[in-house]
Amino acid sequence: MDRNQEIALTQMRKSVEKLGSSTESFGEKTLMRFLIARSMDPEKAAKMFCQWKKWRAEMVPLGYISDSEVADELAAEKLYLQGLSKSGHPIMIVKVNKHFPSKDQVQFKKFVIHLLDKTIASSFKGREIGNEKLIGILDLKNITYSNVDTRGLITGFQFLQAYYPERLATCYLLHMPQFFVTIWRFVCRFLEKATQEKIRIVTSEEEKEEFIREVGEDVLPEEYGGRAKLVLMQDVAVNY
């Protein structure tokens, strides 16, 4: 960590205290995520950090969302957790053709928290470092209009931006049908530039080969060009 980062961290901690909160029990790696997300501005990072702490206390009072709280969403068997990529990032796959917009938005928000928390937690054994990132793969193969959940997509990405800063390594979109292009353009209006830069739409053979190479054949399921089997998220045990 260079001198400028150390100064920014010190200033951020002071700003958090001025806002009536504390950075105690949070390491430098965690705080740095907020600083990076706010262009190394200590005051903006402190505000974001305090909002995150308040949100976590309200939405995740136990520190995690249990399977039983999101049983309906898990029952659709649309979510998979595949282990670590070549660069050490946990891989989450969503089969969008098994997803239908939720009528219970509170449970859906809990589901988003559950899948993000569990994916991140699957990347470490023992203690979290604080700077772990994830790879998301959205498989749009065979989707119909009934699977389209614009609100859900926006909610997921906004949660990432507001409450999981610097947690996304890359998000790959596979098998995007033509009708979804307009929908995706609308969703992108709600995404920060930094988020959009981490999203890769895979279409050409060259892009597919790069996708396989970057993620790794050992953990990618066979249907995506790898050698692994799909593993349902609820079948993966993690330590929060």
Protein Blocks (a to p, Z undefined) as FASTA:
>chain_A
ZZklmmmmmmmmmmmmmnopafehiafklmmmmmmmnoopaklmmmmmmmmmmmmmmmmm
nopacfklmmmmmmnopaccebjafkopacddddfklpccdfblmlmmmmmmmmmmmmmm
mmpghjafklaccdddddfehiafklpcfklmmmmmmmmmmmmghkafbdcdehiafklm
mmmmmmmmmpcfklmmmpccdfbfmlmmmmmmmnopklmcfknopabdcddfklpccdZZ
